[in-house]
């Protein structure tokens, strides 16, 4: 892939009747997703989907920033 590629390789969207169902479907989709020859942030999204704050839905626009800091510190 050229160094000037569009950084958006794919967009994965999941929906469900409930938040839990949508999260479960997204976890499956990310587990099955295959992207070759380049690094992706799939593992980051998989870890974030297991974060209790995200799962419970009590997040704001700063959640990812705070979550990344906590993750680095542990």
PDB file with one MODEL, atoms N, CA, C and O in Angstrom:
MODEL        1
ATOM      1  N   UNK A   1       0.848  -1.164   0.000  1.00  0.00           N
ATOM      2  CA  UNK A   1       0.000   0.000   0.000  1.00  0.00           C
ATOM      3  C   UNK A   1       0.898   1.233   0.000  1.00  0.00           C
ATOM      4  O   UNK A   1       1.908   1.265   0.703  1.00  0.00           O
ATOM      5  N   UNK A   2       0.547   2.212  -0.759  1.00  0.00           N
ATOM      6  CA  UNK A   2       1.336   3.437  -0.853  1.00  0.00           C
ATOM      7  C   UNK A   2       1.312   4.187   0.483  1.00  0.00           C
ATOM      8  O   UNK A   2       0.374   4.025   1.263  1.00  0.00           O
ATOM      9  N   UNK A   3       2.330   5.001   0.749  1.00  0.00           N
ATOM     10  CA  UNK A   3       2.345   5.733   2.020  1.00  0.00           C
ATOM     11  C   UNK A   3       1.293   6.833   2.104  1.00  0.00           C
ATOM     12  O   UNK A   3       1.099   7.424   3.166  1.00  0.00           O
ATOM     13  N   UNK A   4       0.623   7.109   1.010  1.00  0.00           N
ATOM     14  CA  UNK A   4      -0.362   8.191   0.989  1.00  0.00           C
ATOM     15  C   UNK A   4      -1.797   7.669   0.962  1.00  0.00           C
ATOM     16  O   UNK A   4      -2.699   8.340   0.460  1.00  0.00           O
ATOM     17  N   UNK A   5      -2.002   6.479   1.501  1.00  0.00           N
ATOM     18  CA  UNK A   5      -3.332   5.873   1.489  1.00  0.00           C
ATOM     19  C   UNK A   5      -4.274   6.591   2.442  1.00  0.00           C
ATOM     20  O   UNK A   5      -3.842   7.278   3.368  1.00  0.00           O
ATOM     21  N   UNK A   6      -5.536   6.423   2.204  1.00  0.00           N
ATOM     22  CA  UNK A   6      -6.564   6.947   3.107  1.00  0.00           C
ATOM     23  C   UNK A   6      -6.528   6.106   4.375  1.00  0.00           C
ATOM     24  O   UNK A   6      -6.628   4.881   4.306  1.00  0.00           O
ATOM     25  N   UNK A   7      -6.389   6.736   5.514  1.00  0.00           N
ATOM     26  CA  UNK A   7      -6.257   5.986   6.760  1.00  0.00           C
ATOM     27  C   UNK A   7      -7.541   5.252   7.155  1.00  0.00           C
ATOM     28  O   UNK A   7      -7.511   4.395   8.038  1.00  0.00           O
ATOM     29  N   UNK A   8      -8.650   5.571   6.523  1.00  0.00           N
ATOM     30  CA  UNK A   8      -9.885   4.838   6.788  1.00  0.00           C
ATOM     31  C   UNK A   8      -9.931   3.640   5.844  1.00  0.00           C
ATOM     32  O   UNK A   8     -10.328   3.760   4.685  1.00  0.00           O
ATOM     33  N   UNK A   9      -9.521   2.498   6.354  1.00  0.00           N
ATOM     34  CA  UNK A   9      -9.481   1.274   5.560  1.00  0.00           C
ATOM     35  C   UNK A   9     -10.856   0.619   5.528  1.00  0.00           C
ATOM     36  O   UNK A   9     -11.284   0.095   4.500  1.00  0.00           O
ATOM     37  N   UNK A  10     -11.530   0.656   6.651  1.00  0.00           N
ATOM     38  CA  UNK A  10     -12.856   0.048   6.734  1.00  0.00           C
ATOM     39  C   UNK A  10     -13.629   0.706   7.866  1.00  0.00           C
ATOM     40  O   UNK A  10     -13.050   1.249   8.807  1.00  0.00           O
ATOM     41  N   UNK A  11     -14.919   0.645   7.755  1.00  0.00           N
ATOM     42  CA  UNK A  11     -15.786   1.121   8.830  1.00  0.00           C
ATOM     43  C   UNK A  11     -16.682  -0.051   9.211  1.00  0.00           C
ATOM     44  O   UNK A  11     -17.351  -0.637   8.360  1.00  0.00           O
ATOM     45  N   UNK A  12     -16.687  -0.381  10.477  1.00  0.00           N
ATOM     46  CA  UNK A  12     -17.501  -1.489  10.962  1.00  0.00           C
ATOM     47  C   UNK A  12     -18.590  -0.903  11.851  1.00  0.00           C
ATOM     48  O   UNK A  12     -18.304  -0.214  12.830  1.00  0.00           O
ATOM     49  N   UNK A  13     -19.818  -1.179  11.508  1.00  0.00           N
ATOM     50  CA  UNK A  13     -20.959  -0.673  12.259  1.00  0.00           C
ATOM     51  C   UNK A  13     -21.808  -1.867  12.682  1.00  0.00           C
ATOM     52  O   UNK A  13     -22.092  -2.756  11.880  1.00  0.00           O
ATOM     53  N   UNK A  14     -22.204  -1.875  13.938  1.00  0.00           N
ATOM     54  CA  UNK A  14     -23.071  -2.952  14.428  1.00  0.00           C
ATOM     55  C   UNK A  14     -24.291  -2.331  15.083  1.00  0.00           C
ATOM     56  O   UNK A  14     -24.216  -1.265  15.694  1.00  0.00           O
ATOM     57  N   UNK A  15     -25.398  -3.008  14.947  1.00  0.00           N
ATOM     58  CA  UNK A  15     -26.617  -2.546  15.614  1.00  0.00           C
ATOM     59  C   UNK A  15     -27.313  -3.737  16.243  1.00  0.00           C
ATOM     60  O   UNK A  15     -27.077  -4.887  15.872  1.00  0.00           O
ATOM     61  N   UNK A  16     -28.158  -3.443  17.184  1.00  0.00           N
ATOM     62  CA  UNK A  16     -28.914  -4.486  17.852  1.00  0.00           C
ATOM     63  C   UNK A  16     -30.117  -3.879  18.543  1.00  0.00           C
ATOM     64  O   UNK A  16     -30.242  -2.658  18.636  1.00  0.00           O
ATOM     65  N   UNK A  17     -30.986  -4.720  19.019  1.00  0.00           N
ATOM     66  CA  UNK A  17     -32.186  -4.251  19.716  1.00  0.00           C
ATOM     67  C   UNK A  17     -31.819  -3.563  21.034  1.00  0.00           C
ATOM     68  O   UNK A  17     -32.552  -2.702  21.520  1.00  0.00           O
ATOM     69  N   UNK A  18     -30.674  -3.953  21.604  1.00  0.00           N
ATOM     70  CA  UNK A  18     -30.184  -3.338  22.839  1.00  0.00           C
ATOM     71  C   UNK A  18     -28.718  -2.964  22.655  1.00  0.00           C
ATOM     72  O   UNK A  18     -28.066  -3.407  21.709  1.00  0.00           O
ATOM     73  N   UNK A  19     -28.216  -2.154  23.560  1.00  0.00           N
ATOM     74  CA  UNK A  19     -26.792  -1.790  23.529  1.00  0.00           C
ATOM     75  C   UNK A  19     -25.927  -3.044  23.665  1.00  0.00           C
ATOM     76  O   UNK A  19     -24.941  -3.203  22.945  1.00  0.00           O
ATOM     77  N   UNK A  20     -26.298  -3.932  24.589  1.00  0.00           N
ATOM     78  CA  UNK A  20     -25.534  -5.167  24.789  1.00  0.00           C
ATOM     79  C   UNK A  20     -25.466  -5.997  23.515  1.00  0.00           C
ATOM     80  O   UNK A  20     -24.407  -6.522  23.169  1.00  0.00           O
ATOM     81  N   UNK A  21     -26.577  -6.116  22.824  1.00  0.00           N
ATOM     82  CA  UNK A  21     -26.597  -6.891  21.582  1.00  0.00           C
ATOM     83  C   UNK A  21     -25.699  -6.245  20.529  1.00  0.00           C
ATOM     84  O   UNK A  21     -24.961  -6.945  19.836  1.00  0.00           O
ATOM     85  N   UNK A  22     -25.752  -4.950  20.406  1.00  0.00           N
ATOM     86  CA  UNK A  22     -24.908  -4.252  19.432  1.00  0.00           C
ATOM     87  C   UNK A  22     -23.430  -4.437  19.769  1.00  0.00           C
ATOM     88  O   UNK A  22     -22.610  -4.649  18.875  1.00  0.00           O
ATOM     89  N   UNK A  23     -23.090  -4.358  21.043  1.00  0.00           N
ATOM     90  CA  UNK A  23     -21.699  -4.558  21.458  1.00  0.00           C
ATOM     91  C   UNK A  23     -21.256  -5.986  21.166  1.00  0.00           C
ATOM     92  O   UNK A  23     -20.148  -6.200  20.674  1.00  0.00           O
ATOM     93  N   UNK A  24     -22.105  -6.961  21.461  1.00  0.00           N
ATOM     94  CA  UNK A  24     -21.770  -8.366  21.156  1.00  0.00           C
ATOM     95  C   UNK A  24     -21.533  -8.549  19.665  1.00  0.00           C
ATOM     96  O   UNK A  24     -20.570  -9.206  19.267  1.00  0.00           O
ATOM     97  N   UNK A  25     -22.388  -7.984  18.846  1.00  0.00           N
ATOM     98  CA  UNK A  25     -22.230  -8.113  17.396  1.00  0.00           C
ATOM     99  C   UNK A  25     -20.949  -7.436  16.912  1.00  0.00           C
ATOM    100  O   UNK A  25     -20.263  -7.946  16.026  1.00  0.00           O
ATOM    101  N   UNK A  26     -20.636  -6.292  17.499  1.00  0.00           N
ATOM    102  CA  UNK A  26     -19.418  -5.587  17.111  1.00  0.00           C
ATOM    103  C   UNK A  26     -18.181  -6.381  17.515  1.00  0.00           C
ATOM    104  O   UNK A  26     -17.204  -6.423  16.767  1.00  0.00           O
ATOM    105  N   UNK A  27     -18.210  -7.010  18.687  1.00  0.00           N
ATOM    106  CA  UNK A  27     -17.089  -7.852  19.108  1.00  0.00           C
ATOM    107  C   UNK A  27     -16.861  -8.992  18.120  1.00  0.00           C
ATOM    108  O   UNK A  27     -15.721  -9.289  17.761  1.00  0.00           O
ATOM    109  N   UNK A  28     -17.939  -9.624  17.685  1.00  0.00           N
ATOM    110  CA  UNK A  28     -17.827 -10.716  16.710  1.00  0.00           C
ATOM    111  C   UNK A  28     -17.271 -10.186  15.394  1.00  0.00           C
ATOM    112  O   UNK A  28     -16.372 -10.790  14.809  1.00  0.00           O
ATOM    113  N   UNK A  29     -17.796  -9.073  14.932  1.00  0.00           N
ATOM    114  CA  UNK A  29     -17.335  -8.499  13.662  1.00  0.00           C
ATOM    115  C   UNK A  29     -15.850  -8.166  13.719  1.00  0.00           C
ATOM    116  O   UNK A  29     -15.117  -8.451  12.772  1.00  0.00           O
ATOM    117  N   UNK A  30     -15.401  -7.572  14.810  1.00  0.00           N
ATOM    118  CA  UNK A  30     -13.984  -7.227  14.928  1.00  0.00           C
ATOM    119  C   UNK A  30     -13.114  -8.472  15.027  1.00  0.00           C
ATOM    120  O   UNK A  30     -12.003  -8.493  14.499  1.00  0.00           O
ATOM    121  N   UNK A  31     -13.606  -9.508  15.697  1.00  0.00           N
ATOM    122  CA  UNK A  31     -12.849 -10.760  15.806  1.00  0.00           C
ATOM    123  C   UNK A  31     -12.691 -11.432  14.448  1.00  0.00           C
ATOM    124  O   UNK A  31     -11.680 -12.086  14.188  1.00  0.00           O
ATOM    125  N   UNK A  32     -13.677 -11.275  13.594  1.00  0.00           N
ATOM    126  CA  UNK A  32     -13.644 -11.916  12.279  1.00  0.00           C
ATOM    127  C   UNK A  32     -12.985 -11.053  11.208  1.00  0.00           C
ATOM    128  O   UNK A  32     -12.650 -11.551  10.133  1.00  0.00           O
ATOM    129  N   UNK A  33     -12.797  -9.780  11.485  1.00  0.00           N
ATOM    130  CA  UNK A  33     -12.236  -8.853  10.507  1.00  0.00           C
ATOM    131  C   UNK A  33     -10.780  -9.188  10.221  1.00  0.00           C
ATOM    132  O   UNK A  33      -9.994  -9.401  11.145  1.00  0.00           O
ATOM    133  N   UNK A  34     -10.423  -9.235   8.953  1.00  0.00           N
ATOM    134  CA  UNK A  34      -9.047  -9.518   8.557  1.00  0.00           C
ATOM    135  C   UNK A  34      -8.536  -8.380   7.686  1.00  0.00           C
ATOM    136  O   UNK A  34      -9.119  -8.065   6.648  1.00  0.00           O
ATOM    137  N   UNK A  35      -7.446  -7.772   8.121  1.00  0.00           N
ATOM    138  CA  UNK A  35      -6.769  -6.738   7.345  1.00  0.00           C
ATOM    139  C   UNK A  35      -5.317  -7.170   7.269  1.00  0.00           C
ATOM    140  O   UNK A  35      -4.676  -7.401   8.294  1.00  0.00           O
ATOM    141  N   UNK A  36      -4.806  -7.278   6.069  1.00  0.00           N
ATOM    142  CA  UNK A  36      -3.442  -7.778   5.899  1.00  0.00           C
ATOM    143  C   UNK A  36      -2.496  -6.664   5.473  1.00  0.00           C
ATOM    144  O   UNK A  36      -2.906  -5.668   4.877  1.00  0.00           O
ATOM    145  N   UNK A  37      -1.253  -6.852   5.787  1.00  0.00           N
ATOM    146  CA  UNK A  37      -0.095  -6.028   5.397  1.00  0.00           C
ATOM    147  C   UNK A  37       0.042  -4.700   6.125  1.00  0.00           C
ATOM    148  O   UNK A  37       1.085  -4.058   6.005  1.00  0.00           O
ATOM    149  N   UNK A  38      -0.943  -4.267   6.858  1.00  0.00           N
ATOM    150  CA  UNK A  38      -0.804  -3.022   7.617  1.00  0.00           C
ATOM    151  C   UNK A  38      -1.283  -3.248   9.049  1.00  0.00           C
ATOM    152  O   UNK A  38      -2.061  -4.161   9.324  1.00  0.00           O
ATOM    153  N   UNK A  39      -0.809  -2.409   9.940  1.00  0.00           N
ATOM    154  CA  UNK A  39      -1.272  -2.460  11.327  1.00  0.00           C
ATOM    155  C   UNK A  39      -2.615  -1.755  11.426  1.00  0.00           C
ATOM    156  O   UNK A  39      -2.897  -0.818  10.680  1.00  0.00           O
ATOM    157  N   UNK A  40      -3.433  -2.214  12.351  1.00  0.00           N
ATOM    158  CA  UNK A  40      -4.743  -1.594  12.558  1.00  0.00           C
ATOM    159  C   UNK A  40      -4.934  -1.297  14.043  1.00  0.00           C
ATOM    160  O   UNK A  40      -4.124  -1.693  14.882  1.00  0.00           O
ATOM    161  N   UNK A  41      -6.000  -0.606  14.342  1.00  0.00           N
ATOM    162  CA  UNK A  41      -6.343  -0.341  15.740  1.00  0.00           C
ATOM    163  C   UNK A  41      -7.471  -1.264  16.216  1.00  0.00           C
ATOM    164  O   UNK A  41      -8.180  -0.943  17.171  1.00  0.00           O
ATOM    165  N   UNK A  42      -7.629  -2.393  15.557  1.00  0.00           N
ATOM    166  CA  UNK A  42      -8.654  -3.361  15.963  1.00  0.00           C
ATOM    167  C   UNK A  42      -8.474  -3.780  17.427  1.00  0.00           C
ATOM    168  O   UNK A  42      -9.458  -3.798  18.166  1.00  0.00           O
ATOM    169  N   UNK A  43      -7.253  -4.119  17.876  1.00  0.00           N
ATOM    170  CA  UNK A  43      -7.102  -4.503  19.286  1.00  0.00           C
ATOM    171  C   UNK A  43      -7.524  -3.398  20.260  1.00  0.00           C
ATOM    172  O   UNK A  43      -8.057  -3.685  21.332  1.00  0.00           O
ATOM    173  N   UNK A  44      -7.292  -2.166  19.898  1.00  0.00           N
ATOM    174  CA  UNK A  44      -7.721  -1.047  20.739  1.00  0.00           C
ATOM    175  C   UNK A  44      -9.237  -1.035  20.878  1.00  0.00           C
ATOM    176  O   UNK A  44      -9.764  -0.884  21.980  1.00  0.00           O
ATOM    177  N   UNK A  45      -9.929  -1.194  19.766  1.00  0.00           N
ATOM    178  CA  UNK A  45     -11.394  -1.202  19.801  1.00  0.00           C
ATOM    179  C   UNK A  45     -11.921  -2.409  20.569  1.00  0.00           C
ATOM    180  O   UNK A  45     -12.905  -2.300  21.300  1.00  0.00           O
ATOM    181  N   UNK A  46     -11.272  -3.555  20.407  1.00  0.00           N
ATOM    182  CA  UNK A  46     -11.704  -4.746  21.141  1.00  0.00           C
ATOM    183  C   UNK A  46     -11.560  -4.539  22.646  1.00  0.00           C
ATOM    184  O   UNK A  46     -12.435  -4.935  23.415  1.00  0.00           O
ATOM    185  N   UNK A  47     -10.463  -3.924  23.063  1.00  0.00           N
ATOM    186  CA  UNK A  47     -10.262  -3.653  24.489  1.00  0.00           C
ATOM    187  C   UNK A  47     -11.272  -2.629  24.995  1.00  0.00           C
ATOM    188  O   UNK A  47     -11.810  -2.778  26.092  1.00  0.00           O
ATOM    189  N   UNK A  48     -11.528  -1.611  24.218  1.00  0.00           N
ATOM    190  CA  UNK A  48     -12.481  -0.577  24.621  1.00  0.00           C
ATOM    191  C   UNK A  48     -13.889  -1.145  24.778  1.00  0.00           C
ATOM    192  O   UNK A  48     -14.645  -0.709  25.647  1.00  0.00           O
ATOM    193  N   UNK A  49     -14.237  -2.112  23.943  1.00  0.00           N
ATOM    194  CA  UNK A  49     -15.560  -2.732  24.035  1.00  0.00           C
ATOM    195  C   UNK A  49     -15.740  -3.542  25.317  1.00  0.00           C
ATOM    196  O   UNK A  49     -16.863  -3.903  25.668  1.00  0.00           O
ATOM    197  N   UNK A  50     -14.649  -3.829  26.013  1.00  0.00           N
ATOM    198  CA  UNK A  50     -14.714  -4.562  27.283  1.00  0.00           C
ATOM    199  C   UNK A  50     -14.652  -3.625  28.486  1.00  0.00           C
ATOM    200  O   UNK A  50     -14.776  -4.076  29.625  1.00  0.00           O
ATOM    201  N   UNK A  51     -14.463  -2.341  28.250  1.00  0.00           N
ATOM    202  CA  UNK A  51     -14.377  -1.372  29.339  1.00  0.00           C
ATOM    203  C   UNK A  51     -15.748  -1.203  29.984  1.00  0.00           C
ATOM    204  O   UNK A  51     -16.718  -0.895  29.292  1.00  0.00           O
ATOM    205  N   UNK A  52     -15.845  -1.400  31.300  1.00  0.00           N
ATOM    206  CA  UNK A  52     -17.143  -1.285  31.974  1.00  0.00           C
ATOM    207  C   UNK A  52     -17.832   0.062  31.754  1.00  0.00           C
ATOM    208  O   UNK A  52     -19.052   0.111  31.592  1.00  0.00           O
ATOM    209  N   UNK A  53     -17.076   1.137  31.747  1.00  0.00           N
ATOM    210  CA  UNK A  53     -17.678   2.451  31.514  1.00  0.00           C
ATOM    211  C   UNK A  53     -18.330   2.543  30.155  1.00  0.00           C
ATOM    212  O   UNK A  53     -19.419   3.100  30.018  1.00  0.00           O
ATOM    213  N   UNK A  54     -17.667   1.995  29.143  1.00  0.00           N
ATOM    214  CA  UNK A  54     -18.243   2.001  27.805  1.00  0.00           C
ATOM    215  C   UNK A  54     -19.448   1.075  27.730  1.00  0.00           C
ATOM    216  O   UNK A  54     -20.489   1.438  27.183  1.00  0.00           O
ATOM    217  N   UNK A  55     -19.299  -0.115  28.280  1.00  0.00           N
ATOM    218  CA  UNK A  55     -20.385  -1.103  28.227  1.00  0.00           C
ATOM    219  C   UNK A  55     -21.643  -0.562  28.903  1.00  0.00           C
ATOM    220  O   UNK A  55     -22.754  -0.759  28.410  1.00  0.00           O
ATOM    221  N   UNK A  56     -21.463   0.119  30.029  1.00  0.00           N
ATOM    222  CA  UNK A  56     -22.612   0.673  30.755  1.00  0.00           C
ATOM    223  C   UNK A  56     -23.228   1.873  30.053  1.00  0.00           C
ATOM    224  O   UNK A  56     -24.371   2.240  30.328  1.00  0.00           O
ATOM    225  N   UNK A  57     -22.477   2.481  29.154  1.00  0.00           N
ATOM    226  CA  UNK A  57     -23.008   3.617  28.408  1.00  0.00           C
ATOM    227  C   UNK A  57     -22.811   4.957  29.091  1.00  0.00           C
ATOM    228  O   UNK A  57     -23.308   5.974  28.607  1.00  0.00           O
ATOM    229  N   UNK A  58     -22.105   4.977  30.193  1.00  0.00           N
ATOM    230  CA  UNK A  58     -21.902   6.233  30.903  1.00  0.00           C
ATOM    231  C   UNK A  58     -20.643   6.945  30.456  1.00  0.00           C
ATOM    232  O   UNK A  58     -19.764   7.215  31.276  1.00  0.00           O
ATOM    233  N   UNK A  59     -20.536   7.253  29.177  1.00  0.00           N
ATOM    234  CA  UNK A  59     -19.322   7.881  28.655  1.00  0.00           C
ATOM    235  C   UNK A  59     -19.635   9.242  28.044  1.00  0.00           C
ATOM    236  O   UNK A  59     -20.767   9.538  27.663  1.00  0.00           O
ATOM    237  N   UNK A  60     -18.585  10.055  27.967  1.00  0.00           N
ATOM    238  CA  UNK A  60     -18.711  11.336  27.279  1.00  0.00           C
ATOM    239  C   UNK A  60     -17.580  11.435  26.254  1.00  0.00           C
ATOM    240  O   UNK A  60     -16.874  10.456  26.012  1.00  0.00           O
ATOM    241  N   UNK A  61     -17.409  12.592  25.665  1.00  0.00           N
ATOM    242  CA  UNK A  61     -16.425  12.719  24.587  1.00  0.00           C
ATOM    243  C   UNK A  61     -14.983  12.597  25.081  1.00  0.00           C
ATOM    244  O   UNK A  61     -14.067  12.457  24.270  1.00  0.00           O
ATOM    245  N   UNK A  62     -14.769  12.648  26.389  1.00  0.00           N
ATOM    246  CA  UNK A  62     -13.419  12.542  26.941  1.00  0.00           C
ATOM    247  C   UNK A  62     -13.087  11.132  27.433  1.00  0.00           C
ATOM    248  O   UNK A  62     -11.979  10.882  27.907  1.00  0.00           O
ATOM    249  N   UNK A  63     -14.031  10.230  27.322  1.00  0.00           N
ATOM    250  CA  UNK A  63     -13.845   8.878  27.862  1.00  0.00           C
ATOM    251  C   UNK A  63     -12.614   8.200  27.275  1.00  0.00           C
ATOM    252  O   UNK A  63     -11.824   7.624  28.024  1.00  0.00           O
ATOM    253  N   UNK A  64     -12.429   8.250  25.979  1.00  0.00           N
ATOM    254  CA  UNK A  64     -11.294   7.574  25.347  1.00  0.00           C
ATOM    255  C   UNK A  64      -9.974   8.137  25.867  1.00  0.00           C
ATOM    256  O   UNK A  64      -9.058   7.373  26.171  1.00  0.00           O
ATOM    257  N   UNK A  65      -9.865   9.440  25.971  1.00  0.00           N
ATOM    258  CA  UNK A  65      -8.636  10.059  26.494  1.00  0.00           C
ATOM    259  C   UNK A  65      -8.307   9.518  27.881  1.00  0.00           C
ATOM    260  O   UNK A  65      -7.183   9.081  28.131  1.00  0.00           O
ATOM    261  N   UNK A  66      -9.283   9.546  28.778  1.00  0.00           N
ATOM    262  CA  UNK A  66      -9.070   9.079  30.149  1.00  0.00           C
ATOM    263  C   UNK A  66      -8.770   7.584  30.182  1.00  0.00           C
ATOM    264  O   UNK A  66      -7.921   7.131  30.948  1.00  0.00           O
ATOM    265  N   UNK A  67      -9.458   6.838  29.363  1.00  0.00           N
ATOM    266  CA  UNK A  67      -9.266   5.392  29.307  1.00  0.00           C
ATOM    267  C   UNK A  67      -7.851   5.054  28.845  1.00  0.00           C
ATOM    268  O   UNK A  67      -7.223   4.145  29.387  1.00  0.00           O
ATOM    269  N   UNK A  68      -7.350   5.775  27.853  1.00  0.00           N
ATOM    270  CA  UNK A  68      -5.998   5.528  27.349  1.00  0.00           C
ATOM    271  C   UNK A  68      -4.944   5.848  28.409  1.00  0.00           C
ATOM    272  O   UNK A  68      -3.959   5.121  28.540  1.00  0.00           O
ATOM    273  N   UNK A  69      -5.143   6.921  29.159  1.00  0.00           N
ATOM    274  CA  UNK A  69      -4.200   7.276  30.226  1.00  0.00           C
ATOM    275  C   UNK A  69      -4.182   6.182  31.286  1.00  0.00           C
ATOM    276  O   UNK A  69      -3.110   5.742  31.702  1.00  0.00           O
ATOM    277  N   UNK A  70      -5.356   5.740  31.726  1.00  0.00           N
ATOM    278  CA  UNK A  70      -5.433   4.670  32.734  1.00  0.00           C
ATOM    279  C   UNK A  70      -4.763   3.399  32.218  1.00  0.00           C
ATOM    280  O   UNK A  70      -4.079   2.699  32.965  1.00  0.00           O
ATOM    281  N   UNK A  71      -4.966   3.115  30.950  1.00  0.00           N
ATOM    282  CA  UNK A  71      -4.403   1.907  30.344  1.00  0.00           C
ATOM    283  C   UNK A  71      -2.875   1.970  30.332  1.00  0.00           C
ATOM    284  O   UNK A  71      -2.209   0.968  30.594  1.00  0.00           O
ATOM    285  N   UNK A  72      -2.326   3.136  30.030  1.00  0.00           N
ATOM    286  CA  UNK A  72      -0.873   3.305  30.027  1.00  0.00           C
ATOM    287  C   UNK A  72      -0.289   3.142  31.420  1.00  0.00           C
ATOM    288  O   UNK A  72       0.802   2.594  31.578  1.00  0.00           O
ATOM    289  N   UNK A  73      -1.005   3.614  32.424  1.00  0.00           N
ATOM    290  CA  UNK A  73      -0.511   3.582  33.799  1.00  0.00           C
ATOM    291  C   UNK A  73      -0.551   2.186  34.408  1.00  0.00           C
ATOM    292  O   UNK A  73       0.164   1.913  35.372  1.00  0.00           O
ATOM    293  N   UNK A  74      -1.369   1.311  33.866  1.00  0.00           N
ATOM    294  CA  UNK A  74      -1.471  -0.037  34.454  1.00  0.00           C
ATOM    295  C   UNK A  74      -0.532  -1.015  33.795  1.00  0.00           C
ATOM    296  O   UNK A  74      -0.496  -2.186  34.172  1.00  0.00           O
TER     297      UNK A  74
ENDMDL
END
